[in-house]
């Protein structure tokens, strides 16, 4: 039985059963060694600020993919029926390479796009981004060889090919300056006390802990107010009050706006300031009866 296995192995394996076993063991040892070296090298590049975590993760995946491809082709070269194909792939020439390259054109375009994303870093893992064309907002969760994963505020994972991410407009709110500008607007009725409403809004805004002083040094020296509450519009339903507020980042600004809406509404109710609902007055003309 063993002799039959050896005989069949010699027919299909270039160096026989023993040769393929030795080759596999050597490749396993090589993979373990090179993966450790790659990991150590990338960690050193991150420590020296040559790469960030996103670039290091992407580069690691590229190198590992190349390593595994080399292993597969090397083992294939030991199998007689597919030896020529494996050698052609290893040499990077031949019809097979062209066919595979054409069929995988989209996959390669995503890999190349992923490389440019990692190199130029328009966004990194953890950044808060918004894609207007796709109407997608959330934090970058992962960037791999094929696609980018965005975790939305509804905790949904949106998977977008890297080639698409490389072509669309991206608003990155964490790229340079994480500070966020927030607009607090509230509508009051025409018969409400405008000065009291403005004072209540200003008082609630100034005491909120998430409010950020984004004034320049010159503005502080000139004693410019930290926040202004302006009458921005007179609509058909009432008067629109508006204030521009700064926060440390988008998340804290979002929470601050929620708090302010609730607190100001309670203060308005207590002070008799009305937040009007859209309404219309309809006049009906009665038909004259000539009889």
Secondary structure, DSSP 8 states (H G I E B T S, - for coil): -HHHHHHHHHHHBTTHHHHHHHHHHHHHHHHHHHHHHHHHHHHHHHHTTSS-HHHHHHHHHHHHHHHHHHHHHHHHTTBGGGHHHHHHHHHT-SHHHHHHHHHTHHHHHHHHHHHHHHHH-SS-TT-EEEETTTTEEEEEEEE-SSEEEEEETTS-EEEEEHHHHTTS--EETTSS---EEEEEEEEE-TTS-HHHHHHHHHHHHHT-TT------HHHHHTT--S--EEEEEE-SS-EEEEEEEEESSHHHHHHHHHHHHHHHHHHHHHHT-------------------
